[in-house]
Amino acid sequence: MGNRGIYVETLIDAPLDRVWDATQDPAQHVRWDVRFSAIVPTPADDDGVMRFTYVRRSVVHDVHGTGVSLGERRRPDGTRTSALRFATGDRLSPIRTGRGYWRYVPTADGRTRFITGYDYDPGWGVLDLLVRPLLGWATAWSFDRLRIWLEGGPEPEAWPLPTVLQVWRPDRPRASRTLRAPVGGSRRDDHLRDAPPTVAALPEPGGPS
């Protein structure tokens, strides 16, 4: 994995518990995150590690993969994190293996900073120069879709991916409303540099825990 990891951050006017539930529940996750069409989890083990399978459907091809995640409900500073590793053997997938994290940071006024940083091994070689910006945009667009929903707006399903035929509306999700790099950083930074230790400690997807 290189040092051009994807970073997205948004500020949601909702308590941390609400953001946690909407993102940690697989049935809720796929409603707002366009990167996944289905996530099927298995019961977590004694250490809280959960394995799952996932599907990303498209009109051309469905990509199937496996993953493993671990969520930390409480940290001394009031934040929470969730670590993830995922992989697929599908030769048509633009991603082979990846890892990343979600960070939840409560603010003094009751809002939640929701952050992700992740990187992956590309499956399409040099074409990753096109794929990576699109994945970054899809992540950011999904984060704004989530924000609108949790702040009392329409359900996520009200906002399918935009097309060139749609009329622009100010209330639609927009990737440009999110931060694409940490304050003081750049998009080319290693966005796993400050990842929680659980990212490195997670077992391989699909393998024994």
matplotlib code that plots the C-alpha trace (Angstrom):
import matplotlib.pyplot as plt

x = [0.0, 1.2, 1.1, -1.9, -4.5, -8.0, -9.2, -12.7, -14.0, -17.5, -19.1, -22.6, -25.1, -26.0, -24.8, -22.0, -24.3, -26.5, -23.6, -22.2, -25.4, -25.9, -22.4, -21.8, -25.0, -24.4, -28.1, -27.9, -24.4, -25.3, -28.2, -25.9, -22.5, -22.5, -19.3, -21.3, -24.5, -24.7, -22.8, -23.5, -21.8, -21.0, -21.3, -18.3, -15.7, -14.7, -12.4, -15.1, -13.7, -16.4, -16.0, -18.3, -18.8, -19.7, -21.0, -20.7, -23.3, -23.2, -24.9, -21.7, -20.4, -20.9, -17.8, -17.8, -15.3, -14.6, -13.6, -12.9, -13.7, -13.3, -15.1, -14.0, -17.0, -15.2, -11.8, -10.5, -10.7, -14.4, -13.8, -14.4, -12.7, -13.5, -10.8, -11.3, -9.5, -11.0, -10.0, -11.3, -10.0, -12.2, -9.9, -12.4, -12.3, -10.4, -9.3, -7.5, -6.9, -7.3, -7.4, -8.7, -10.5, -13.4, -13.0, -15.8, -15.0, -17.7, -17.6, -18.4, -21.7, -23.0, -22.0, -19.8, -16.7, -16.8, -13.5, -12.2, -8.7, -7.9, -5.6, -5.6, -3.7, -5.1, -6.4, -6.3, -2.6, -2.0, -5.8, -5.8, -4.8, -8.5, -10.0, -8.6, -10.0, -13.4, -13.3, -12.4, -15.3, -17.7, -16.6, -17.0, -20.4, -21.6, -20.4, -22.5, -25.5, -25.1, -24.9, -28.1, -30.0, -28.8, -29.5, -33.2, -33.1, -34.5, -33.7, -30.5, -32.5, -33.9, -30.5, -29.3, -25.9, -26.2, -26.3, -25.8, -29.5, -30.4, -31.1, -28.7, -30.2, -28.5, -29.9, -28.5, -25.4, -22.1, -18.6, -17.3, -18.9, -16.4, -12.8, -10.5, -7.4, -6.7, -6.3, -2.6, -2.2, -2.6, -4.4, -1.1, -0.3, -0.2, -3.7, -3.0, -0.2, -2.4, -4.7, -5.6, -3.4, -6.3, -5.9, -2.5, -3.7, -6.6, -6.3, -6.4, -9.8, -11.2, -8.5, -8.5, -9.0]
y = [0.0, 3.5, 6.8, 8.2, 6.9, 8.3, 10.6, 12.1, 14.0, 15.5, 17.2, 15.8, 17.6, 14.4, 12.7, 10.2, 7.2, 8.0, 8.2, 5.0, 3.1, 4.2, 3.2, 0.1, -1.7, -3.4, -3.0, 0.8, 1.1, -0.1, 2.4, 5.4, 4.1, 3.6, 1.5, -1.4, -3.1, -5.7, -6.7, -10.0, -10.3, -13.3, -13.1, -11.4, -13.5, -13.1, -10.3, -8.4, -9.2, -9.6, -11.2, -10.4, -10.9, -8.0, -7.3, -4.3, -4.7, -2.9, -3.3, -4.8, -7.1, -7.9, -7.9, -10.2, -10.0, -10.7, -8.5, -8.3, -5.4, -4.4, -1.5, 0.1, 1.5, 3.6, 5.4, 7.5, 10.7, 10.1, 9.1, 5.8, 4.0, 1.1, -0.8, -2.7, -5.0, -6.3, -8.4, -10.0, -12.5, -11.1, -10.2, -7.5, -5.7, -2.3, -3.2, -6.3, -5.8, -2.8, -1.5, 1.5, 3.0, 5.2, 7.7, 9.3, 12.5, 14.2, 18.0, 20.3, 21.4, 17.8, 17.2, 14.4, 14.6, 11.4, 10.6, 7.8, 7.0, 4.0, 2.7, -0.4, -2.4, -1.6, -4.3, -2.4, -1.3, 2.1, 2.6, 3.3, 6.8, 7.1, 4.8, 6.3, 9.8, 8.2, 6.1, 9.2, 11.1, 8.2, 8.1, 11.8, 11.9, 9.0, 10.9, 13.9, 11.6, 10.2, 13.7, 14.9, 11.8, 12.1, 15.8, 15.1, 15.2, 12.6, 8.9, 7.9, 6.1, 9.5, 10.4, 7.8, 8.5, 11.7, 11.6, 14.2, 14.3, 15.4, 19.0, 20.5, 21.1, 22.7, 20.0, 17.1, 15.3, 16.8, 15.5, 19.1, 19.6, 17.2, 17.6, 15.5, 15.9, 16.6, 20.2, 21.0, 18.0, 17.1, 14.5, 12.8, 12.2, 8.7, 8.7, 5.5, 7.2, 8.1, 5.0, 3.2, 0.2, -2.1, -1.7, -3.5, -6.0, -7.3, -10.8, -11.4, -11.3, -14.8, -16.5, -17.9, -15.3]
z = [0.0, -0.9, 0.9, -1.0, 1.4, 1.3, 4.1, 4.6, 7.6, 8.2, 11.2, 12.0, 14.1, 16.0, 19.2, 18.9, 19.8, 16.9, 14.4, 15.9, 15.5, 11.9, 10.9, 12.9, 12.1, 8.7, 7.7, 8.3, 6.8, 3.3, 3.2, 3.0, 1.9, -1.9, -1.7, -0.4, -1.6, 1.1, 4.3, 6.0, 9.4, 11.6, 15.4, 17.0, 18.8, 22.5, 21.5, 19.7, 16.2, 13.6, 10.3, 7.3, 3.6, 1.4, -2.1, -4.4, -7.2, -10.5, -13.9, -15.2, -12.4, -8.7, -6.6, -3.6, -0.7, 2.9, 5.8, 9.5, 11.9, 15.5, 17.2, 20.4, 22.2, 24.8, 25.0, 27.8, 25.8, 24.9, 21.3, 19.6, 16.8, 14.5, 12.6, 9.3, 6.9, 3.7, 0.7, -2.5, -5.0, -7.8, -10.7, -11.9, -8.6, -8.6, -5.0, -3.9, -0.1, 2.1, 5.7, 7.4, 10.4, 11.4, 14.3, 16.2, 18.1, 20.2, 20.3, 23.2, 21.6, 21.1, 17.5, 16.2, 14.0, 11.8, 10.2, 8.0, 6.7, 4.5, 1.9, -0.4, -2.9, -6.4, -8.7, -12.0, -12.1, -13.6, -13.9, -10.2, -11.1, -12.1, -9.6, -6.4, -6.9, -7.7, -4.5, -2.5, -4.1, -3.4, 0.2, 0.7, -1.1, 1.2, 4.3, 3.3, 2.5, 6.1, 7.6, 5.9, 7.1, 10.7, 10.9, 10.1, 6.3, 3.9, 4.2, 2.4, -0.3, -1.3, -2.7, -5.3, -7.0, -9.1, -12.9, -15.5, -16.1, -12.6, -11.8, -9.2, -5.8, -2.8, -0.4, -2.3, -0.9, -2.1, -1.6, -1.5, 1.9, 3.6, 4.4, 2.2, 4.3, 8.0, 9.0, 8.2, 6.0, 2.4, 0.3, -0.4, 3.3, 4.8, 6.3, 8.2, 10.1, 13.0, 12.7, 16.0, 16.9, 16.3, 12.5, 12.6, 15.2, 13.1, 11.6, 7.9, 6.2, 5.6, 7.6, 11.2, 13.9]

ax = plt.figure().add_subplot(projection="3d")
ax.plot(x, y, z, "-o")
ax.set_aspect("equal")
plt.show()
